[in-house]
Amino acid sequence: MKYNLLGNTGVLVSEIGLGTMTFGGGDKWGLFGSLDEKEAGILVDQAMDAGVNFFDTANVYADGRSEEILGKTLKGKRHQAIIATKVRGRMGPGPNELGLSRLHIIQQVEESLKRLGTDYIDLYQIHNPDQLTDWEETLRALDDLVRSGKVRYIGSSNMTGWSIMKTRGLSRLYGLHAFKSSQSYYSLAAREIEREIIPVLQDQNMGLIVWSPLAGGFLSGKYTRDHHNGSEDRHAKMSFPPVDKEKAFGILDVLREIAEKRETTVARIALAWVLNQPAVTSVIVGAKRPEQLADNLAASGIVLDQDELARLDEVSRLPIEYPAWPFLEQDDSIVRKVENKK
């Protein structure tokens, strides 16, 4: 297992992390998985045996049950794990049982600590922005948690590039602890974060934690144009994350060719592409079965060659958008002149 620095923290996290959205189930979250403590424990032990030290959960997953199960499976091994959880979503019927207010954040960190069975959280992430709460209010509350020792580092998730920069500026202005990472959706089928989010993260020396690197399983290899995985087709039940299926099938065609040539699986190559992107710190995989997790973990260490990367880039790249296109030809001309001088 390869380990990468989490931004500028000095903390090393495994390039593949285990996501726990499949733990706990329930009416809403059962679509993603309903693993009980015993089943989840098998996956956690398997992941740790493979060198995984990064585990991602959230207070809303299975209405808190995911955190509880993760905490129990890590009992006696807490010091070996980097635990990341999140705050923002609704955790009850009351008007203040959601959001990023100081009231909700302080209440929820205490609840998460209890469920996880620990006295500190390694990476506490906001799950989504909150349009009703001023950023200064949120950042000061998170800063207090770091200073109290209940949280080691704070991270963002599902934010735009400009909002990440705004929060970094506010943290610097007021002398507050800043977000050290961004957890964002990224896959061959969804490369939007390359436009502004990745450049911001690289400029600010922040970590990138990727969720749903297989596009909700669509790039796992089980989907074809003629077969959509029958009754277990998650995308037929809920299109999350949304996928441009026609484009994704073109990507799958190339993935299958590369996988066949390497005598490996489509899922491993799709994961390897994400792992081969220089901005990526850790890729979160979720699993329901040990064999599924084993296949995903085997993507660690796969190095795609330039031809394979070029083919995958060609079939998945984003269209060039304004304000990039007016200067594209001019920039290419400058690059060519510099290369010719060499």
C-alpha contacts under 8 A as a table, 3 or more apart, distances in Angstrom:
res1	aa1	res2	aa2	distance
1	M	14	S	6.60
1	M	15	E	7.15
1	M	16	I	7.93
1	M	50	A	6.82
1	M	51	G	5.49
1	M	52	V	7.18
1	M	300	S	6.17
1	M	301	G	7.16
2	K	14	S	5.92
2	K	15	E	5.68
2	K	300	S	7.03
2	K	301	G	7.18
3	Y	12	L	5.65
3	Y	13	V	5.21
3	Y	14	S	4.37
3	Y	15	E	5.41
4	N	12	L	5.22
4	N	13	V	5.49
4	N	14	S	6.41
4	N	15	E	6.25
4	N	281	T	5.66
4	N	282	S	7.39
5	L	8	N	7.07
5	L	9	T	7.18
5	L	10	G	5.96
5	L	11	V	5.57
5	L	12	L	4.59
5	L	13	V	6.40
5	L	207	G	7.54
5	L	281	T	6.91
6	L	9	T	5.84
6	L	10	G	6.72
6	L	11	V	5.64
6	L	12	L	6.11
6	L	13	V	6.59
6	L	180	K	7.26
6	L	181	S	7.06
6	L	206	M	7.10
6	L	207	G	4.99
6	L	208	L	7.95
6	L	281	T	6.48
7	G	10	G	7.49
7	G	180	K	5.78
7	G	181	S	6.36
7	G	205	N	5.34
7	G	206	M	4.07
7	G	207	G	4.20
7	G	208	L	7.98
8	N	180	K	7.19
8	N	205	N	6.20
8	N	206	M	6.68
8	N	207	G	7.96
9	T	180	K	7.29
13	V	52	V	7.93
13	V	53	N	6.26
13	V	54	F	5.86
13	V	82	I	7.36
13	V	281	T	7.65
13	V	282	S	7.04
14	S	17	G	6.19
14	S	51	G	7.09
14	S	52	V	5.36
14	S	53	N	5.74
14	S	54	F	6.01
14	S	282	S	6.35
15	E	52	V	7.95
15	E	275	L	7.32
15	E	281	T	6.03
15	E	282	S	4.13
15	E	283	V	6.01
15	E	300	S	7.34
16	I	52	V	6.54
16	I	54	F	7.49
16	I	282	S	5.30
16	I	283	V	4.81
16	I	284	I	5.88
16	I	285	V	7.01
16	I	297	L	7.02
16	I	300	S	7.15
17	G	52	V	6.05
17	G	53	N	6.98
17	G	54	F	4.75
17	G	55	F	5.61
17	G	56	D	7.13
17	G	282	S	6.29
17	G	283	V	5.82
17	G	284	I	4.60
17	G	285	V	6.23
18	L	44	V	7.70
18	L	47	A	7.17
18	L	52	V	7.40
18	L	54	F	6.48
18	L	55	F	4.96
18	L	56	D	6.26
18	L	284	I	5.52
18	L	285	V	5.33
18	L	286	G	6.05
19	G	22	T	7.67
19	G	55	F	5.98
19	G	56	D	4.83
19	G	57	T	6.20
19	G	284	I	5.52
19	G	285	V	5.52
19	G	286	G	4.85
19	G	287	A	7.87
20	T	23	F	5.32
20	T	55	F	7.48
20	T	56	D	6.23
20	T	57	T	5.34
20	T	61	Y	7.95
20	T	66	S	6.32
20	T	70	L	7.46
20	T	286	G	6.44
21	M	24	G	7.91
21	M	29	W	7.59
21	M	32	F	6.48
21	M	33	G	7.01
21	M	57	T	6.70
21	M	61	Y	5.86
21	M	62	A	7.59
21	M	66	S	6.82
21	M	286	G	6.94
22	T	25	G	6.71
22	T	29	W	7.81
22	T	30	G	7.59
22	T	32	F	5.29
22	T	33	G	3.91
22	T	34	S	5.79
22	T	35	L	6.10
22	T	66	S	7.83
22	T	286	G	6.70
22	T	287	A	6.76
22	T	288	K	6.43
23	F	33	G	6.23
23	F	34	S	5.55
23	F	35	L	4.69
23	F	36	D	6.45
23	F	37	E	7.86
23	F	40	A	6.47
23	F	61	Y	7.90
23	F	62	A	7.26
23	F	65	R	7.33
23	F	66	S	4.96
23	F	69	I	6.94
23	F	70	L	7.95
24	G	29	W	7.77
24	G	30	G	7.50
24	G	33	G	7.24
24	G	34	S	4.91
24	G	35	L	5.47
24	G	36	D	5.85
24	G	61	Y	7.80
24	G	62	A	5.40
24	G	65	R	5.33
24	G	66	S	5.27
24	G	69	I	7.27
25	G	28	K	7.43
25	G	29	W	4.92
25	G	30	G	3.84
25	G	31	L	7.39
25	G	32	F	7.32
25	G	33	G	5.53
25	G	34	S	3.75
25	G	35	L	6.72
25	G	62	A	5.39
26	G	29	W	5.34
26	G	30	G	4.89
26	G	34	S	7.04
26	G	62	A	5.90
27	D	30	G	5.77
28	K	31	L	6.86
28	K	62	A	7.40
29	W	32	F	5.77
29	W	33	G	6.89
29	W	34	S	7.70
29	W	61	Y	6.75
29	W	62	A	5.41
30	G	33	G	4.91
30	G	34	S	5.24
30	G	62	A	7.72
31	L	34	S	7.88
31	L	234	R	7.35
33	G	288	K	6.43
35	L	38	K	7.86
35	L	39	E	5.57
35	L	40	A	5.72
35	L	288	K	7.05
36	D	39	E	5.40
36	D	40	A	5.97
36	D	69	I	7.43
37	E	40	A	5.13
37	E	41	G	5.86
37	E	69	I	5.47
37	E	72	K	7.52
37	E	73	T	7.01
38	K	41	G	5.07
38	K	42	I	6.51
39	E	42	I	5.37
39	E	43	L	6.82
40	A	43	L	5.22
40	A	44	V	6.22
40	A	69	I	7.34
40	A	70	L	7.65
40	A	73	T	7.25
41	G	44	V	5.04
41	G	45	D	6.06
41	G	70	L	7.96
41	G	73	T	5.06
42	I	45	D	5.32
42	I	46	Q	6.09
42	I	290	P	7.51
43	L	46	Q	4.96
43	L	47	A	6.03
43	L	287	A	7.94
43	L	289	R	7.55
43	L	290	P	6.08
43	L	293	L	7.38
44	V	47	A	5.10
44	V	48	M	6.16
44	V	73	T	6.86
44	V	74	L	7.77
45	D	48	M	5.14
45	D	49	D	6.05
46	Q	49	D	5.15
46	Q	50	A	6.40
46	Q	290	P	7.55
47	A	50	A	5.14
47	A	51	G	6.52
47	A	52	V	5.25
47	A	293	L	7.82
47	A	297	L	7.87
48	M	51	G	5.00
48	M	52	V	4.76
48	M	53	N	6.31
49	D	52	V	7.29
50	A	297	L	7.55
53	N	80	Q	6.43
53	N	81	A	4.79
53	N	82	I	5.76
54	F	81	A	6.05
54	F	82	I	4.80
54	F	83	I	6.19
54	F	84	A	7.56
55	F	81	A	7.04
55	F	82	I	6.19
55	F	83	I	5.09
55	F	84	A	6.13
56	D	83	I	6.14
56	D	84	A	4.74
56	D	85	T	5.88
56	D	284	I	7.45
57	T	61	Y	7.06
57	T	66	S	6.83
57	T	67	E	6.35
57	T	83	I	7.81
57	T	84	A	6.13
57	T	85	T	4.72
57	T	86	K	6.92
58	A	61	Y	5.50
58	A	64	G	7.54
58	A	66	S	7.48
58	A	67	E	6.81
58	A	84	A	7.76
58	A	85	T	4.50
58	A	86	K	4.51
58	A	87	V	6.85
58	A	127	H	7.98
59	N	63	D	6.61
59	N	64	G	4.98
59	N	66	S	7.63
59	N	67	E	6.56
59	N	85	T	6.79
59	N	86	K	6.06
59	N	87	V	6.34
59	N	89	G	7.80
59	N	91	M	7.76
59	N	108	Q	7.84
59	N	112	S	6.40
60	V	63	D	4.76
60	V	64	G	5.65
60	V	87	V	7.91
60	V	89	G	6.17
60	V	90	R	7.12
60	V	91	M	6.55
61	Y	64	G	5.76
61	Y	65	R	6.85
61	Y	66	S	5.60
61	Y	67	E	7.60
62	A	65	R	5.13
62	A	66	S	5.70
63	D	66	S	7.51
63	D	91	M	6.95
64	G	67	E	5.50
64	G	68	E	6.54
64	G	112	S	7.75
64	G	115	R	7.22
65	R	68	E	4.99
65	R	69	I	6.18
65	R	115	R	7.84
66	S	69	I	5.24
66	S	70	L	6.14
67	E	70	L	5.14
67	E	71	G	6.06
67	E	112	S	6.99
67	E	115	R	5.68
67	E	116	L	5.36
68	E	71	G	5.21
68	E	72	K	6.33
68	E	115	R	4.52
68	E	116	L	5.28
68	E	117	G	7.58
69	I	72	K	5.18
69	I	73	T	6.19
69	I	116	L	7.73
70	L	73	T	5.17
70	L	74	L	6.24
70	L	116	L	6.63
71	G	74	L	5.28
71	G	75	K	6.33
71	G	115	R	6.76
71	G	116	L	4.05
71	G	117	G	5.52
71	G	118	T	7.52
72	K	75	K	5.20
72	K	116	L	7.25
72	K	117	G	7.31
74	L	77	K	5.05
74	L	78	R	5.43
74	L	81	A	7.77
75	K	78	R	6.05
75	K	117	G	7.99
76	G	79	H	7.94
77	K	80	Q	5.50
77	K	81	A	6.96
78	R	81	A	5.41
78	R	118	T	7.93
79	H	82	I	7.99
82	I	122	D	5.76
82	I	123	L	7.60
83	I	121	I	6.13
83	I	122	D	5.33
83	I	123	L	6.38
84	A	121	I	6.70
84	A	122	D	6.00
84	A	123	L	4.52
84	A	124	Y	5.84
84	A	125	Q	7.19
85	T	121	I	7.52
85	T	123	L	6.61
85	T	124	Y	5.44
85	T	125	Q	6.15
86	K	124	Y	5.70
86	K	125	Q	4.55
86	K	126	I	5.41
86	K	127	H	5.35
87	V	99	G	7.77
87	V	100	L	7.44
87	V	105	I	6.78
87	V	108	Q	6.97
87	V	109	V	7.80
87	V	124	Y	7.62
87	V	125	Q	6.42
87	V	126	I	5.10
87	V	127	H	5.52
88	R	98	L	5.68
88	R	99	G	4.61
88	R	100	L	5.65
88	R	105	I	7.76
88	R	126	I	5.96
88	R	127	H	5.38
88	R	128	N	6.32
88	R	129	P	7.78
88	R	130	D	7.56
89	G	98	L	5.22
89	G	99	G	6.30
89	G	127	H	7.16
90	R	93	P	7.71
90	R	97	E	5.65
90	R	98	L	4.27
90	R	99	G	7.31
91	M	97	E	5.52
91	M	98	L	6.25
92	G	97	E	5.40
92	G	98	L	7.70
93	P	97	E	6.75
94	G	97	E	5.32
95	P	98	L	7.44
96	N	99	G	7.38
96	N	103	L	7.76
96	N	104	H	6.63
97	E	104	H	6.24
98	L	104	H	6.31
99	G	104	H	6.52
99	G	105	I	7.84
99	G	130	D	5.78
99	G	132	L	7.85
99	G	133	T	7.61
100	L	104	H	6.26
100	L	105	I	5.97
100	L	126	I	7.64
100	L	129	P	7.67
100	L	130	D	5.91
100	L	133	T	6.30
100	L	138	T	5.79
101	S	104	H	5.33
101	S	105	I	6.11
101	S	133	T	5.94
101	S	137	E	6.67
101	S	138	T	5.92
102	R	105	I	5.17
102	R	106	I	5.96
102	R	137	E	6.51
102	R	138	T	6.18
102	R	141	A	5.35
103	L	106	I	5.68
103	L	107	Q	6.27
104	H	107	Q	5.16
104	H	108	Q	5.95
105	I	108	Q	5.17
105	I	109	V	6.07
105	I	141	A	7.14
105	I	142	L	7.74
106	I	109	V	5.44
106	I	110	E	6.59
106	I	141	A	7.34
107	Q	110	E	5.57
107	Q	111	E	6.57
108	Q	111	E	4.93
108	Q	112	S	6.05
109	V	112	S	5.07
109	V	113	L	6.11
110	E	113	L	5.17
110	E	114	K	6.36
111	E	114	K	5.19
111	E	115	R	6.25
112	S	115	R	5.09
112	S	116	L	5.96
113	L	116	L	5.19
113	L	117	G	5.93
113	L	118	T	5.48
113	L	119	D	6.03
113	L	120	Y	6.74
113	L	121	I	7.23
114	K	117	G	5.09
114	K	118	T	6.75
118	T	121	I	7.44
119	D	150	K	6.33
120	Y	149	G	6.72
120	Y	150	K	4.42
120	Y	151	V	5.44
120	Y	152	R	7.19
121	I	124	Y	6.34
121	I	150	K	6.23
121	I	151	V	4.79
121	I	152	R	6.28
122	D	151	V	5.88
122	D	152	R	4.84
122	D	153	Y	6.01
123	L	151	V	6.72
123	L	152	R	6.21
123	L	153	Y	4.87
123	L	154	I	5.35
123	L	155	G	6.47
124	Y	151	V	6.45
124	Y	152	R	7.80
124	Y	153	Y	6.35
124	Y	154	I	4.79
124	Y	155	G	6.00
125	Q	154	I	5.59
125	Q	155	G	4.32
125	Q	156	S	5.14
125	Q	157	S	6.59
126	I	129	P	7.04
126	I	155	G	6.57
126	I	156	S	5.14
126	I	157	S	5.92
127	H	156	S	6.90
127	H	157	S	5.25
127	H	158	N	6.90
128	N	156	S	7.60
128	N	157	S	5.77
128	N	158	N	5.51
128	N	159	M	6.71
129	P	157	S	7.96
129	P	158	N	7.49
129	P	159	M	6.59
130	D	133	T	5.75
131	Q	134	D	7.69
133	T	137	E	6.91
133	T	138	T	7.11
134	D	137	E	5.42
134	D	138	T	6.71
135	W	138	T	5.11
135	W	139	L	6.02
135	W	167	T	6.97
136	E	139	L	5.17
136	E	140	R	5.96
136	E	170	L	7.06
137	E	140	R	5.39
137	E	141	A	6.32
138	T	141	A	5.26
138	T	142	L	6.29
139	L	142	L	5.07
139	L	143	D	5.95
139	L	167	T	7.85
139	L	171	S	7.15
139	L	176	L	7.15
139	L	177	H	7.75
139	L	178	A	7.79
140	R	143	D	4.94
140	R	144	D	6.20
140	R	176	L	6.84
141	A	144	D	5.19
141	A	145	L	6.54
142	L	145	L	5.10
142	L	146	V	6.50
142	L	154	I	7.14
142	L	177	H	7.79
143	D	146	V	5.18
143	D	147	R	6.24
143	D	176	L	5.80
143	D	177	H	5.36
143	D	178	A	7.97
144	D	147	R	5.08
144	D	148	S	6.03
145	L	148	S	5.09
145	L	149	G	6.39
145	L	150	K	5.54
145	L	151	V	5.50
146	V	149	G	5.26
146	V	150	K	6.17
146	V	151	V	4.69
146	V	152	R	5.56
146	V	153	Y	6.56
146	V	154	I	7.81
146	V	177	H	7.52
147	R	150	K	7.83
147	R	151	V	7.90
148	S	151	V	7.47
149	G	152	R	6.42
151	V	154	I	7.35
153	Y	179	F	7.50
153	Y	180	K	6.84
154	I	177	H	7.70
154	I	178	A	6.88
154	I	179	F	5.10
154	I	180	K	6.08
154	I	181	S	7.58
155	G	178	A	7.90
155	G	179	F	4.49
155	G	180	K	5.30
155	G	181	S	4.83
155	G	182	S	5.88
155	G	183	Q	7.62
156	S	159	M	6.88
156	S	164	I	7.84
156	S	179	F	6.08
156	S	180	K	7.80
156	S	181	S	6.14
156	S	182	S	4.75
156	S	183	Q	6.30
157	S	182	S	5.13
157	S	183	Q	4.43
157	S	184	S	5.89
158	N	182	S	7.46
158	N	183	Q	6.47
158	N	184	S	5.39
158	N	185	Y	7.52
159	M	163	S	6.38
159	M	164	I	6.49
159	M	182	S	7.76
159	M	184	S	7.80
160	T	163	S	5.33
160	T	164	I	6.32
160	T	196	E	7.70
160	T	197	I	6.37
161	G	164	I	5.21
161	G	165	M	6.41
161	G	196	E	5.35
161	G	197	I	4.42
161	G	198	I	7.93
161	G	200	V	6.08
162	W	165	M	5.11
162	W	166	K	6.14
163	S	166	K	4.85
163	S	167	T	6.20
164	I	167	T	5.33
164	I	168	R	6.23
164	I	200	V	7.70
165	M	168	R	5.00
165	M	169	G	6.12
165	M	200	V	7.22
166	K	169	G	5.09
166	K	170	L	6.25
167	T	170	L	5.03
167	T	171	S	6.07
167	T	178	A	7.45
167	T	179	F	7.83
168	R	171	S	5.16
168	R	172	R	6.21
168	R	178	A	5.95
168	R	179	F	7.05
169	G	172	R	5.14
169	G	173	L	6.03
170	L	173	L	4.94
170	L	174	Y	6.11
170	L	176	L	7.89
171	S	174	Y	5.42
171	S	175	G	5.68
171	S	176	L	4.56
171	S	177	H	6.16
171	S	178	A	5.45
172	R	175	G	5.17
172	R	176	L	6.41
172	R	178	A	7.58
173	L	176	L	7.84
179	F	182	S	7.66
179	F	206	M	7.83
180	K	206	M	5.27
180	K	207	G	6.34
181	S	201	L	7.72
181	S	206	M	4.91
181	S	207	G	4.22
181	S	208	L	5.70
181	S	209	I	7.08
182	S	201	L	7.72
182	S	206	M	7.24
182	S	207	G	6.25
182	S	208	L	5.18
182	S	209	I	6.07
183	Q	208	L	5.98
183	Q	209	I	4.49
183	Q	210	V	5.66
183	Q	211	W	6.67
184	S	193	I	7.71
184	S	208	L	7.19
184	S	209	I	6.36
184	S	210	V	5.25
184	S	211	W	5.91
185	Y	190	A	7.41
185	Y	193	I	7.77
185	Y	210	V	5.70
185	Y	211	W	4.99
185	Y	212	S	6.07
185	Y	213	P	7.12
186	Y	189	A	7.81
186	Y	190	A	5.54
186	Y	191	R	5.79
186	Y	192	E	7.61
186	Y	193	I	6.95
186	Y	210	V	5.86
186	Y	211	W	6.65
186	Y	212	S	6.87
186	Y	213	P	5.69
186	Y	215	A	7.93
186	Y	274	V	7.64
187	S	190	A	4.96
187	S	191	R	6.11
187	S	212	S	7.18
187	S	213	P	4.64
187	S	214	L	6.18
187	S	215	A	6.20
187	S	270	A	7.82
187	S	274	V	6.44
188	L	191	R	6.30
188	L	213	P	7.75
188	L	214	L	7.88
188	L	251	I	7.43
188	L	270	A	7.08
188	L	273	W	7.57
188	L	274	V	7.51
188	L	312	L	7.79
188	L	316	S	5.95
189	A	215	A	6.57
189	A	243	V	6.89
189	A	244	D	7.47
189	A	247	K	7.52
189	A	248	A	5.78
189	A	251	I	7.52
189	A	316	S	6.51
190	A	215	A	7.59
190	A	243	V	7.82
191	R	194	E	5.81
191	R	316	S	7.86
191	R	317	R	7.18
191	R	318	L	6.68
192	E	195	R	5.92
192	E	318	L	7.20
193	I	196	E	6.05
193	I	197	I	4.95
193	I	198	I	5.86
194	E	197	I	6.19
194	E	198	I	5.24
194	E	199	P	7.05
195	R	198	I	7.05
195	R	199	P	7.31
196	E	199	P	5.46
196	E	200	V	6.29
197	I	200	V	5.20
197	I	201	L	6.27
198	I	201	L	5.04
198	I	202	Q	6.12
198	I	208	L	7.89
198	I	279	A	6.76
199	P	202	Q	5.21
199	P	203	D	6.04
200	V	203	D	5.05
200	V	204	Q	6.03
201	L	204	Q	5.15
201	L	205	N	5.77
201	L	206	M	4.82
201	L	207	G	6.73
201	L	208	L	7.20
201	L	279	A	7.72
202	Q	205	N	5.06
202	Q	206	M	6.35
202	Q	279	A	6.62
203	D	206	M	7.89
207	G	279	A	7.48
207	G	280	V	7.05
207	G	281	T	5.61
208	L	279	A	6.43
208	L	280	V	5.03
208	L	281	T	5.12
208	L	282	S	6.77
209	I	280	V	6.54
209	I	281	T	5.74
209	I	282	S	4.93
209	I	283	V	5.84
209	I	284	I	7.16
210	V	213	P	6.40
210	V	280	V	7.23
210	V	281	T	7.95
210	V	282	S	6.31
210	V	283	V	4.73
210	V	284	I	5.91
211	W	283	V	6.48
211	W	284	I	5.32
211	W	285	V	7.40
212	S	215	A	5.20
212	S	216	G	5.59
212	S	217	G	7.81
212	S	241	P	7.89
212	S	284	I	6.90
212	S	285	V	6.97
213	P	216	G	7.59
213	P	270	A	7.67
213	P	271	L	6.33
213	P	274	V	6.94
213	P	283	V	6.86
213	P	284	I	7.30
213	P	285	V	7.38
214	L	217	G	5.01
214	L	218	F	6.13
214	L	219	L	4.89
214	L	220	S	6.07
214	L	267	A	7.17
214	L	270	A	6.69
214	L	271	L	6.83
215	A	218	F	5.38
215	A	219	L	6.14
215	A	241	P	6.33
215	A	243	V	7.17
216	G	219	L	7.72
216	G	234	R	7.84
216	G	235	H	7.66
216	G	240	F	6.52
216	G	241	P	6.03
217	G	220	S	5.08
218	F	221	G	7.17
218	F	222	K	7.35
218	F	223	Y	6.28
218	F	235	H	7.90
218	F	248	A	7.87
219	L	222	K	7.64
219	L	223	Y	7.41
219	L	248	A	7.58
219	L	252	L	6.58
219	L	266	V	7.25
219	L	267	A	6.30
219	L	270	A	6.64
220	S	223	Y	7.42
220	S	266	V	5.98
220	S	267	A	4.28
220	S	270	A	7.52
221	G	224	T	7.67
221	G	252	L	7.29
221	G	256	R	7.72
221	G	265	T	7.48
221	G	266	V	5.17
221	G	267	A	6.05
222	K	228	H	7.49
222	K	229	N	6.45
223	Y	227	H	5.92
223	Y	228	H	5.12
223	Y	229	N	6.25
224	T	227	H	5.03
224	T	228	H	6.34
224	T	249	F	6.97
225	R	228	H	7.34
225	R	249	F	6.83
227	H	230	G	7.35
228	H	233	D	6.16
229	N	232	E	5.86
229	N	233	D	5.04
230	G	233	D	5.60
233	D	236	A	5.40
233	D	237	K	6.78
234	R	237	K	5.19
234	R	238	M	6.02
234	R	239	S	7.33
235	H	238	M	5.04
235	H	239	S	4.55
235	H	240	F	6.57
236	A	239	S	6.55
239	S	242	P	5.02
239	S	243	V	7.29
240	F	243	V	7.80
243	V	248	A	7.16
244	D	247	K	5.58
244	D	248	A	6.05
245	K	248	A	4.80
245	K	249	F	6.00
246	E	249	F	5.25
246	E	250	G	6.63
247	K	250	G	5.21
247	K	251	I	6.49
247	K	316	S	7.56
248	A	251	I	4.96
248	A	252	L	6.13
249	F	252	L	4.86
249	F	253	D	6.24
250	G	253	D	5.15
250	G	254	V	6.83
250	G	315	V	6.77
251	I	254	V	5.40
251	I	255	L	6.23
251	I	312	L	6.98
251	I	315	V	5.82
251	I	316	S	6.39
252	L	255	L	4.84
252	L	256	R	5.99
252	L	266	V	7.78
253	D	256	R	5.35
253	D	257	E	6.49
254	V	257	E	5.15
254	V	258	I	6.31
254	V	311	R	7.30
254	V	312	L	6.77
254	V	315	V	7.84
255	L	258	I	5.24
255	L	259	A	5.97
255	L	266	V	5.74
255	L	269	I	6.58
255	L	270	A	6.87
255	L	312	L	7.56
256	R	259	A	4.96
256	R	260	E	5.95
256	R	265	T	7.77
256	R	266	V	5.66
257	E	260	E	5.27
257	E	261	K	6.26
258	I	261	K	5.18
258	I	262	R	6.22
258	I	269	I	7.54
258	I	308	E	7.16
259	A	262	R	5.14
259	A	263	E	5.77
259	A	264	T	5.02
259	A	265	T	5.40
259	A	266	V	5.45
259	A	269	I	6.39
260	E	263	E	4.83
260	E	264	T	6.34
260	E	265	T	7.52
261	K	264	T	7.90
264	T	268	R	7.11
264	T	269	I	7.80
265	T	268	R	5.41
265	T	269	I	6.67
265	T	295	D	7.84
266	V	269	I	5.30
266	V	270	A	6.20
267	A	270	A	5.10
267	A	271	L	6.11
267	A	295	D	7.59
267	A	296	N	6.85
268	R	271	L	5.14
268	R	272	A	5.89
268	R	295	D	6.78
268	R	296	N	5.95
268	R	298	A	6.70
268	R	299	A	4.63
269	I	272	A	4.83
269	I	273	W	6.19
269	I	299	A	6.90
269	I	302	I	7.84
270	A	273	W	5.33
270	A	274	V	6.90
271	L	274	V	5.31
271	L	275	L	6.25
271	L	296	N	7.42
271	L	299	A	6.15
272	A	275	L	4.86
272	A	276	N	5.95
272	A	299	A	5.49
272	A	300	S	6.99
272	A	301	G	7.93
272	A	302	I	5.91
272	A	303	V	7.05
272	A	304	L	7.22
273	W	276	N	5.11
273	W	277	Q	6.73
273	W	304	L	7.15
273	W	309	L	7.33
274	V	277	Q	5.42
274	V	280	V	7.23
274	V	283	V	7.63
275	L	278	P	7.79
275	L	280	V	6.43
275	L	282	S	7.64
275	L	283	V	7.07
275	L	300	S	7.65
276	N	280	V	7.83
276	N	303	V	6.84
276	N	304	L	7.23
277	Q	280	V	5.78
280	V	283	V	7.44
285	V	293	L	7.80
285	V	296	N	7.14
286	G	293	L	7.45
287	A	290	P	7.41
287	A	292	Q	5.98
287	A	293	L	5.45
288	K	292	Q	7.03
288	K	293	L	7.70
289	R	292	Q	5.29
289	R	293	L	6.45
290	P	293	L	5.09
290	P	294	A	6.04
291	E	294	A	4.98
291	E	295	D	6.24
292	Q	295	D	5.26
292	Q	296	N	6.44
293	L	296	N	5.11
293	L	297	L	6.08
294	A	297	L	5.13
294	A	298	A	6.23
295	D	298	A	5.25
295	D	299	A	7.20
296	N	299	A	5.64
297	L	300	S	5.89
298	A	301	G	7.60
298	A	302	I	8.00
299	A	302	I	5.65
304	L	308	E	6.00
304	L	309	L	6.26
305	D	308	E	5.39
305	D	309	L	6.23
306	Q	309	L	5.10
306	Q	310	A	5.98
307	D	310	A	5.06
307	D	311	R	6.20
308	E	311	R	5.20
308	E	312	L	6.25
309	L	312	L	5.21
309	L	313	D	5.96
310	A	313	D	5.00
310	A	314	E	6.07
311	R	314	E	5.20
311	R	315	V	6.47
312	L	315	V	5.39
312	L	316	S	6.15
313	D	316	S	5.25
313	D	317	R	5.28
314	E	317	R	5.72
320	I	324	A	6.59
320	I	325	W	6.13
321	E	324	A	5.75
321	E	325	W	6.04
322	Y	325	W	5.53
322	Y	326	P	7.21
323	P	326	P	6.51
323	P	327	F	7.94
324	A	327	F	6.04
324	A	328	L	6.28
325	W	328	L	5.04
325	W	329	E	7.85
326	P	329	E	7.53
327	F	330	Q	5.18
327	F	331	D	6.00
328	L	331	D	5.19
328	L	332	D	6.12
329	E	332	D	5.10
329	E	333	S	6.17
330	Q	333	S	5.15
330	Q	334	I	6.44
331	D	334	I	5.13
331	D	335	V	6.23
332	D	335	V	5.06
332	D	336	R	6.14
333	S	336	R	5.14
333	S	337	K	6.29
334	I	337	K	5.14
334	I	338	V	6.30
335	V	338	V	5.18
335	V	339	E	6.18
336	R	339	E	5.09
336	R	340	N	6.08
337	K	340	N	5.12
337	K	341	K	6.34
338	V	341	K	5.24
338	V	342	K	6.58
339	E	342	K	5.17
